[in-house]
């Protein structure tokens, strides 16, 4: 591992000066660091007894800022007298973190969405070593499910100090029937196209083309696209284009966004190889654009704009199992429409091997930490201890008993009929408990908690309602009933396993060490080329132009050292596979 150095924070300062961003001023409220910038920090306390902690959670799917509100926040306040003031996350979270660093204005609590970002602050000596506050963090250090993750982190991601600078999340067995990447199609248009069988990824082009011909505009007259993308999350590649690889058991993000790691063959190679899946994915969207099926805003639009289009039913294809805006919400009137049930439905090609996350014995590379900026470490520890308490996590996943769920006489938990209405309308203020707000106000700002949602609690049931026996067979919508009839199964996981369509991953994908400063600079330069040229490839004039652009991109990347990058990750991957064997069987 790298020794402590200020090189990276110096680079962050330089980045800030070059970008022309303004430094933010720092003030102290309630004993903890807050800011007076537009992120919503700097709000006054309601009384002298409460504490306001600031937090920047990169992995959050919430883009709003300000004081956390709703039923989850209510429990935090009742338990600890703490309020949390969230800095806005949303777009360009890496750059925002560098701004806070350069301004000397880090929030009290930081959530990282990859190891590189956590390493950045650890290198600059800006994080508190949590093991020094073990007595204040019993939920972390005394919970058996966390011990392997703590041991691995202290041993392998601590700059050889043996300290715990950040705590992993999502620890435990993989969630049952939870797949992040699954192809979805608008169900009504797919049926009207004849519900054709798909054998390969490329078959979606013909099918979607037929679907758009059937539904060229929405009921309100807005243009419908076969495919639409966004670029917010691009780092070193066109990430949402690369993500098609997960349909075939190929990781294109966790090991490195410049590499594709085949979970089935246990091999990793550059995304710029001639036979790479990345080239296939670029060609797929190039062909979609040639046919007039690709949204021309794809290279520039934000995720929030794209989500709005899904909510309006303006896109036929989705690559995330959850990316449909509110189109599948019961209140939208689509999924239970008596005449023509509609919504985004699982429609898979027969040759696919859907990526299944590994059992996270060491957690995933999403972390929480306390910054040295914090002026009230005692309360920051109290908050982190609260957040990692399994009973609190159970509360945040489900709400209190009697809200949306109850127990049968034998103790089995189940979501009530009215509870499902609240859950299905997760962003509406319908939560029938103290503190109110929407159902998503429990986990939304954190996106991941300490334990996986499928972790078994002492009562023998999972920590989250999603995997309770009754939830797996919850009342089907009209659309889902039709989809299940097509699949011949009412649980996606069972369908996938019965048809040998699963690629079970390994925790080795989370064991790649951060690169050196020299290698990081090389990767960043290559990524600048690949990210920009990839979108040019998608919108190439014709196939000849596509091939010319591809060869030019590969040459530029090689000139910048892509071969060295590939060799580094090949070696790191082999070592990660070996290391994974030490931890793979530690789950009870």
N, C-alpha and C positions, 0 to 999 in steps of 0.2 A: 504494500500500500504506500501511498505518497506521504511524505512528511508534511507537517503543518507549514503552510506558506501563505503569504499575502498576495501572491501573484494574481490569484483569481479575483480577489476584491479590487485589486488595482485595475484589472481588466474591466471590471464592472464600472468603476469610476470613469475610465476612459470611454466606455460605451455610452455612459450617461452624458458626458460632455459632448461627444460627437453627435448624439441624437438631439441635443438641445433641450433635453428635459430639464425641468426646474427641480431643484432640491426642495424637499419638504421639511418644514420645521417640526420640531419635536416639543411636546409639552407633557406634563405629568398630571394625570387625573386619577384620583382614587388610589394612588400608590403604584399604578402600573402604567407602562408606556402607551400613549395613544398619539394620534397625529391630528393636525388641523387641516389636512388635505381634503380633497373632494371624495375620498373613499368612505366618508361617513364617520371617521373617528373624530375625537375631540368633543363629544357630547357630554354635557354636564351630568353629574350624578343626581339621582332623585333624593337620596339621603346619605348621610355620612357613613352609614354602616355597610352599605353595599360596595362591592368591588367591580369595576369594569375592566375586563381583559380584552385586548385587541387580538384579532386572529386573521391570518391570511392562509386560506386553505386552497392550494393549487388544484387539488383533485375535485373540488366542489363543482357541481353542475349548476349551482346558483351563480348568477352574475350580478345580483343585487348586493347592496352593502347596508351597513347600519346595525343597530341593536337586534340581536336574535329575538324573535317573538314567537308566540304560540305555545302549544302544550309541552313541547320538549324543553323550551326555554323556561317555562313555568316550573318544571320539575327541578331544573338546574338551580334556579333561584331559591326554591323552597329548601333544597338540600344543602346549598353552599353559600347563599347570598351573593352569588356571582352573576353578572350579566356579561355577555360576549358581544363585542362590537366587531363585526366582520368587515375586513377590507374587501372590496370587490375583486372577484377573480375573473371569470370570463375569458376574454381573448388575451393572448400574449402574456401568460402568467410568468414565464421565465424572465421576460424583460422587466415586468413589474417587480419581481423579487430583487433583481439587480438594482433597480431604482431605490428600493428600500435600503438595500445594503450600502449603496454609495452615499445615501443621505444620512446614514447612521440612524435609521428610523425603522428598524425591524419591529414587527408586532411581537406581542408576548408569546403567542402560540403560532407555530408555523406547520402547515401541512404540506408535505412534498409529494409530488406524483412520479418521481423517479429518483434513482440513486445519485445521478449526476448532480441534481439540484441540492440534495442533502449534502453531498460531498463538498460542494462549493462553499457552503457555510461552515462545514466542519474544518475545511482547510484554513479558513479565515479566523478560526477560533471564536465563532459567534454563537455556539450552541452550548447549553448547559449539559454536563455529564449527569444523566439521570440516576446512575447508580449511587451517586453521592447523596441522593435524596430518597433512598430506598424506604426509610421509615415513613415518609410522606406519600409513598406510592405502593401501598400494599396490594392494590388491585392488579398492578402490573407484576410485581415481584413474587406474589404469593398465589397467583392463578396458574394452575398446572399447565393449562393449554398454551400458555405464553412462553414456557421455559426454553423450548428448543429454539424459538425465534430469537429470544434474548441472547442465548448462548452463541448462536450463529452470528448475530449482529455484532456482538462484542468482540468476537474472534476474528471476523472477516471484514467488517466495514467500520473500523474505528481508528484508522490510521496507526494500527499496531499499538494502540494505547490500552486496549482491553476495556474501554469505556463504552457506555451506552448513550450516544449522543442523540439518537432518534429511535423511536419505537415503531416497528412494523404494524400493519393492519391486516385485516382479512385472514387471520390465522385459523387454521383448522381444515376439515375435510371439504372438498369441493361441493358446492351447492348442487343438489339433485335437480335435474331438468332445467338447469340454468346455462344457456348458451348465449354468448354475447354476439357472435356473428352467425346469422342465419338469413338466407335470402327470403325476402318477402315480396309478394306481388299483390296489387289491388285485386281483391277476390272477384268482384262482380265483372270487371272487364276481362279477367282471366277466364272466367266461365263462359262469357260471351264469345271469347276467342276459340272456344272449344276445349278448354282445359287440357291443352296438349302436354304430352309427357316430355320432360326435358332430360337429356342424357349428359350434356356438358354445359359448362359456363356459357359458351358461345351461343347455345340454343336460346338463351334469354333474349338475345338481340331480335331474333325472328318473332318470338312470342310477344315481347314488349312492343314491337312495331305494330303487330296486329291489335294489341290492346289500345295503343294511342289512336289508331285509325277508328276504333270503336268509340273511344271517348277523347276526342281532340281538345275539348274544352270542358270546364266544370259547369255545373248548373247555373253558376253566376256569370259564365262567359269568359273565365280566365283560361289561358293556354295551359295545356297539360304536357308535361315532358315525360319521356320514358325514364330518363336518368337525371339526377341532379346531385351535385357534390358541393363541398365547402372546403376552404383551405385554412381555417383558423388553427387547426391542430398540426399543420405541416411543420416539420422540424428539419430533417435532412432529406426527406423524400416527399412525394405527394401521398401523404399518409392514408387518406381515405380511398385512394386508388389501390395502394398496396394492400389494404385491408381485405381485399377479395381473396388473398392467399389463405385466410383462415377458413375458408370453405373447403380447403384441401389440406388441412393439417399443417400449414406452414406459418410459423411465426415471422412477422416482419416488423416487430416493434420492440419486444422485450429484450432480446439479445442485442440488437442494434437495428435502427431503421435503414442502415445501409447494407444489411445482411438479411437473408431469408433462411430460416432454420427449419428444416423438415423434421417434424416430430416423429414421423413414422420411420424414416431412415436414419435419424439422429445425425444428420449432416447439416453443416451451415456453409453457405456460399454467398458471394457478392450478388446484390440485386442487379448488377450490371453485366452479368454473364449473358452470353447470347441466348442460352436456353432458360433464362430465369423466369420465374413466375411474374416478376415485376414487369418484364417486357410484355408478357402475355396480357397482364392487366391493363397496361397502357394501350396496347393494341385493341383490347376490348372496348375501352372508352373512345379511342380514336374511331373505331368502326361505328360506335353509337353516334358520334358527332357527324360522321360522313352520311349517316342515314337521317340526320336531322332530329335525332332522339335525345341529344344531350342539352341540358339547360346551358345557354351561353354564359350565365352568371357563375358557373361552377368554380372557376379559378379565383374568383374575387369575393364571393358572398360569404357572410358569416354563418355560423351554425344556427343562430337564432332566426335568421332569414330563411334558411333551409327548412327549419322545423315548422315555420309558419306555412310554407308551401305544402308540407306533408299534412298539416292540420286541415288544409283546404282541399286535399286530395289531388294535388297538381303534379304528383310524381308517381310513376307506376312501380318502381323497383326500389327496394331498400336493402342494405347489407347488414344493418344492425337489428337484432331481435326486438329492440325497444324503440327504434326510430320510426315513429308514425305520428308525431305530434299528439293531437287529441282526436285524430280521426277514428281511432278504435274505442274511444270513450263511449260508454253506453248513451250518455247524454247527447252525443253528436247525432244520434238517430240512424247510424249506418249499420252497426253490427247486429241489431235486432229488428231491422226493417222487415216487415212481413212480406212485401212483394219481392224485394231483391236485397237480401242481406249482403253487406259489403264491409270492407275493412282491409287492413294489411295482413296477409295470411302466409304461413310457412309453405313455400313451394320450392322443393329442392330438386336439383339434378341428380340423377342416379349414380354418377361417378364421384360424388362429393364425400369428403371425410371431415366432418365438422370438428373444429378445434374445441377440445374440452380442457378447461383450466386444470392445473395439477392440484393435488391436495397440498394446501399451503402450510406445511409443517414449519416453515421459517417465515411465513407471511409473504405478502406481495410487496413489490417495491413502491408502496405508498406508505408514508411515515408521518408521525407527529413528533414535534420537538418543542422545547422551550428556548427562547433566545436569551442571550446574556443581556439584552436590552431591558428585559423585564425588571421592574423595580419592586415587584411584590412576588418573589419566587414562591413564597408559601402558598399564596392563593393560586398561582399558576399550577403548582403541583397538585393542589386540591382539585382543580378543574380536570387535569389530565388523569388523575386517579379516578375521578367520577366518570370520565368518558370511557375508561377501560374496565369499569366494573361490570361484570357479566349481567348482573341484575338490572343495572341502568341500561345496558345495551338491549336487553330484552324489552325494556320499557320503550326505548326509542324505536325499535323495530315495529312494535305492535300497539303502543299506547297502553294505558292502564286497563286492567280487567274491568269489564262493565262498560267500556267505551265502544270499540268495534268488535270486541270478542268476549266470549264467556267460556265456562267449562261445563262439561257434561257431568252427570252424577259420578262417573268413574274417574273424573279428573282430566279427561281429554279436552284440550283447548280447541275452540272452533270459532270462526268468524261468523257473526250473525248476518242475517239477510240485509239488514240496514247497514251493518258494518261494511259489507261488500260495496254498497253504494258509495260510502265514504272513500274507501280504498280506490275504487275504480275512477272516482273523480278526485284524484289525489292532490290536485293543485287548487281545489275549491275549498273555501272556508266552511267546512261541514263537520269538523271534528267535535263530537258531542262530549267533551271533557273539559275540565278546568284549564283555562289558558286558551282554549279554542284554536282557531287557525285551520290549516289544511292538514291532511294526513302526512304529506311529505315534510312537514315542519319538524319531524323527528330526526331524519337522517340526511335530508337534502343538503344541508350546508357542509356535511362531512363526507358524504358519498361512500365512505367505507368506515366500519368500526373495527374494534380489536378482533372480534371473533367473526368467522364466516357465518352467514345467515343459516346454514344448515347444521351448525354445531349443536350437539345434543346437550340439553340441560339436565339437572338432577331429576326432573319429573319424567324423563325419557322422551321428551318431545323437543323439536328443534327450537332454537332461540327465536327464529322468525316464523310468523304465520304462514309464509309462502310454502313451507314444506311440511305443514301439519297434514295428517292423512286426509282430513276433510277438505283441505285446500286443493289437493291434487285432483279432486273430483268435484270441484265446485260447479255449480250450474253453468252449463255452456250457453254462450250466446248463439243465436241462430247461425251466424257466420261460422263460429268455431265448430259447431255441430257438423256443418257441411264439410269443413276442412278435415275434421277427424274421420268422417266417413270415407273421404278420399284416401287418407293415410292408413285407414284400417286400425287406428289406435288413438286413444284419447290422451296419451302422454307422449310428447315429442321424444323424450329420452328413450323410451321403450321402442318407439319406431326406429330411431337411429341405431340403437344397439341390435335390434332384430335384423336390420339390414346391413350391418357391418359398415356403418357410416360415421364412426367416431374415431378421432385421433386424440387419444389421451396424452396430455402434455406431461412434462417433468419439471420439478422445481429447479432444475438446472437453468431454466430460462431466467430465473431471478438471482442467479449466482455469478453473473458476469461482473468482474470488478471494474470500477471506474478507470478510464484511460489516463495516461500521463498528460501533462500540459501540452507537450509537443504533439502527441497523437490527437489530442482534442482539437488543437488548431487545424491540423490536417483534415480531420473529419468535418469540421465546420466549413472549411473552404470547399471541400468536395460537396458537402450538403448544399451549399449555396448554388452550385452548378446544377446538381441533380434536381433540387426542388423546383427551380425556375424552368429548366429545360423540359422537365416532365410535362408541365402544362402546355408547353409549346408543342410537344409530341402529340398530345391529345387533340389539339386544334390544328394539326398539320394540314396542309392543303390537300395532299394526296399520299398514297402509300410510298411513292419514291421519296417525297419530302420527309415522311416519317422515318424511313430507314436512314436517310442522310443525317437527320437530327439525332437519331439514336447513336450512330457511329461517332458523331462529333461529341456528344455528351460523354460517351465512354472514353474517348481519347482525352478529353479535358480532365476527366476524373482520374484517369491513369497517370497523366502528367502531374497531377497534384498528389499522387501517392496512394491511389486506391488499392493497388496490389499489397502495399504494406498494411493497410487497414484490414484487408481481407485475411491476411496471414495472422495478424494479431487476434482477430476474433475466432479464427479457426483453432488457434492454440488455447485461447481462453475458454472456448466451448468444450474442448476435450477435458480440460481441467475441471470445468463446472460439472460435467457428466460424472466424473470420478467423485467429486465432492458431494454431489447429490445422493450418491449411494450411502453416504454416512448418515444422512438425515431422512431419507425417503420413508423409512419404516418406523419412524418415531411416534407417529400418531397412534393413539390407543384404538 
